[in-house]
Amino acid sequence: MKLYYAPDTCSLSPHIVLRELAIEFELVKVDNRSKLTADGRDFLTINPKGYVAALELDDGNILTEGPAILQYLADLKPERELAPRADSWERVRLQEWLNFITSEIHSGSAPLFNRALPEEVKTIFREKLFRRFDFLEKRLSTSAYLMGASFSVADAYLFTVLGWCSFFSIELNDWPALLAYRAKINARPAVQAALHAEAKV
């Protein structure tokens, strides 16, 4: 497999999951501005949407969209229990969390990257994001992970997008459970391995 990634983007979450599952893969860096891969290919021929992550399977198929990639990977090694069985109610709950992270945290953070937006507009997006943090704080005050007692692909995704807070000068001190959760996931060996690999490549 090949994982097409760019540093400091949502492609970190499938990278973490690949390492959690001990699946062999190749990292291929993508320049988000030029849309060229590290080996000089046009990334738009790999993913016409133009953004990472993209996962190239051994048979040549390309899978895009983080939540789809995460669930595909988890199902390759169901014994590792990074996602509930596909026919279970708990799997629906996982999809609920993945959609929440995608629409409310990931997409909710995206406007803050836009330097052209006036500060008063960014304040509106920031306040909405903080309300979502309040919701996560309540959940993580009573649960070790999003899905309960064990780490799942949803946690890899949430950890990834929470990492962007530093770009916006957002401290998580007002959400101590969320802050502790991020630190706990950061300490996982697979997470550290992914972060170090992306810093080196």
C-alpha positions in Angstrom: 0.0 0.0 0.0 1.0 3.6 -0.5 -0.3 6.4 1.7 -0.2 9.8 0.1 0.2 12.4 2.8 1.2 16.0 3.6 2.5 17.1 7.0 0.1 18.8 9.4 -3.0 17.5 7.5 -5.7 15.0 8.2 -3.6 12.3 6.5 -1.9 11.8 9.8 -4.9 9.8 11.0 -4.7 6.9 8.5 -0.9 7.1 9.0 -1.4 6.5 12.7 -3.9 3.6 12.1 -1.5 1.9 9.6 1.1 1.9 12.3 -1.4 0.8 15.0 -2.2 -2.2 12.8 1.4 -2.9 11.9 0.5 -2.9 8.2 3.4 -2.5 5.7 3.0 0.6 3.6 5.0 3.3 1.8 4.7 6.9 2.6 4.5 9.3 -0.3 4.7 13.0 0.4 2.6 15.4 -1.5 3.2 19.1 -1.9 -0.2 20.7 -1.3 0.7 23.8 -3.3 2.3 22.3 -6.5 0.2 19.1 -6.3 3.3 17.1 -7.0 4.4 14.0 -5.2 7.9 13.6 -3.8 8.8 11.4 -6.8 7.6 14.1 -9.3 4.1 12.7 -10.2 1.0 14.9 -10.6 -1.1 14.1 -7.5 -4.2 15.1 -9.4 -3.8 11.9 -11.5 -3.9 10.0 -8.3 -6.7 11.9 -6.5 -8.5 14.4 -8.8 -10.0 16.0 -5.7 -6.5 17.3 -5.1 -6.2 16.7 -1.4 -4.7 14.1 0.9 -5.2 11.5 2.3 -5.2 9.0 -0.5 -4.5 5.3 -0.1 -3.3 3.3 -3.0 -4.1 -0.4 -2.5 -2.0 -3.3 -3.8 -4.4 -3.8 -6.7 -4.0 -0.2 -7.8 -7.4 1.0 -6.5 -7.3 4.5 -4.8 -9.3 5.2 -1.8 -9.9 8.7 -0.6 -11.7 10.5 2.3 -10.3 10.0 5.7 -13.3 8.3 7.4 -13.6 5.7 4.6 -9.9 5.0 4.7 -9.9 4.6 8.5 -12.7 2.1 8.4 -11.2 0.2 5.5 -7.9 -0.2 7.3 -9.6 -1.2 10.6 -11.5 -4.0 8.8 -8.3 -5.4 7.4 -7.4 -6.5 11.0 -10.7 -6.8 12.9 -8.9 -8.6 15.7 -7.1 -5.4 16.7 -10.6 -3.9 17.4 -9.9 -0.4 16.1 -13.5 -0.4 14.7 -16.5 -2.4 15.7 -17.9 -5.1 13.4 -19.5 -3.7 10.3 -22.9 -5.3 11.1 -23.0 -4.0 14.7 -24.8 -1.1 16.3 -21.5 0.1 17.7 -20.2 0.5 14.1 -23.1 3.0 13.5 -21.9 4.9 16.6 -18.4 4.9 15.2 -19.7 6.4 12.0 -21.6 9.0 14.0 -18.3 10.0 15.7 -16.4 10.1 12.4 -19.1 12.3 10.8 -19.1 14.6 13.8 -15.3 15.0 13.6 -15.5 15.6 9.9 -18.3 18.1 9.8 -17.9 19.9 13.1 -14.2 19.8 14.1 -12.3 19.2 10.8 -14.5 21.4 8.6 -15.2 23.7 11.5 -11.5 24.5 11.8 -10.9 24.9 8.1 -12.0 28.6 7.9 -9.4 29.5 10.5 -6.7 28.7 8.0 -8.0 31.3 5.6 -5.9 34.4 6.0 -8.3 36.4 3.9 -11.2 36.1 6.4 -11.7 39.1 8.6 -11.0 38.5 12.3 -14.6 39.1 13.3 -15.6 36.2 10.9 -13.0 34.0 12.4 -14.3 34.8 15.8 -17.7 33.3 14.8 -16.1 30.1 13.6 -13.9 29.9 16.7 -16.9 30.3 19.1 -18.8 27.5 17.2 -15.7 25.3 17.5 -15.5 26.0 21.2 -19.0 24.8 21.7 -18.0 21.5 20.0 -15.1 21.3 22.4 -17.6 21.7 25.3 -19.4 18.7 23.9 -16.2 16.7 23.6 -15.2 17.7 27.1 -18.4 16.3 28.6 -17.9 13.0 26.8 -14.2 12.6 27.7 -14.8 13.6 31.3 -16.6 10.2 31.7 -15.1 8.1 28.9 -11.4 7.2 28.3 -12.0 7.4 24.5 -14.7 8.5 22.1 -16.1 5.0 21.8 -15.7 4.0 25.4 -12.8 2.1 27.1 -10.6 1.5 24.1 -8.8 3.4 21.4 -10.5 3.5 17.9 -10.0 5.0 14.5 -12.2 7.9 15.7 -9.6 8.8 18.3 -6.8 8.9 15.7 -8.9 11.3 13.6 -9.9 13.6 16.5 -6.2 13.7 17.8 -5.1 14.7 14.3 -7.5 17.7 14.0 -7.0 18.8 17.6 -3.3 19.1 16.6 -4.3 22.1 14.4 -5.2 24.2 17.5 -1.6 25.3 17.8 -1.8 27.0 14.3 -4.7 29.1 15.6 -3.2 29.9 19.0 -6.0 27.9 20.6 -5.1 26.5 24.0 -7.1 23.6 25.4 -6.7 24.6 29.0 -10.4 25.4 29.3 -11.1 21.8 28.4 -8.9 19.7 30.8 -10.4 16.4 29.8 -9.8 17.1 26.2 -6.3 18.3 27.0 -5.5 15.1 28.9 -7.0 13.0 26.1 -4.8 14.6 23.5 -1.7 14.0 25.7 -2.7 10.3 26.3 -3.0 9.6 22.6 0.1 11.6 21.8 2.0 9.1 24.0 1.0 6.1 22.0 4.0 4.4 20.2 2.2 4.3 16.9 1.3 8.0 17.1 4.9 9.0 18.0 6.2 6.8 15.1 3.9 8.5 12.6 4.8 12.0 13.9 8.5 11.3 13.7 8.2 9.7 10.2 6.4 12.7 8.8 8.9 15.1 10.3 11.8 13.2 8.7 10.4 12.5 5.2 
